[in-house]
Amino acid sequence: MPVRAVVAVYDAISYYLDHQEEIEVLIEQNRLERVMEKHRLELGEKGQLIPKK
């Protein structure tokens, strides 16, 4: 693995560890189920998102 790639991975892990709590909150808020609830959506027969009736 090139040195640049190793540095990028280290930086990403370091950033995550420094901001873990806020990142986990964002992940939870953006889960498909949460977004569907927020915008009153459901899955159609073919897997498409459609407004709830």
N, C-alpha and C positions, 0 to 999 in steps of 0.2 A: 504494500500500500504506500503510495507517495506520501511524503512528509506533510504536504499541504492537507491531504485528506485526514491524516491523523490529527492534525491541529484543529481542523474543522469539527471533527467528532468530539474532541476534548472540549472545545468551546461550547458545543451544543449541550453536552452533558453538564458542564459547569453552569451554563445559563439555566438549564432545567432545575438543577439542585438549588440554585440561588432564588428561583422564582416558582418552586414546586407548588406551593399552595394556590397561587393565583392561576397557574396553568391547569391544575386539576379542576378548579372551579370552572374555567372556560371550557374544558373538555366535557364536563358534566352538563353545562348549559347548552352545548352544541350537539349533544347526542340526538340522533334522529328522532327518538321518541319524544324528547323535550320540545324539539322544534315543531314536530307534528301537533303536539298539544297546544303550544303557544299560538300556532297559526290555524288551528282547527282543521287539520288535514287528516286524511286516511289513505290507505293504500287501495288502489283499484285492482281489478282482476289481473291486469298485466304488470302490476308493480309500480304503476305511476301514482304520484301524489295528486289527490283530488280534494276539493273542499268538502267538509262534512255537511250532510244534509240536515 
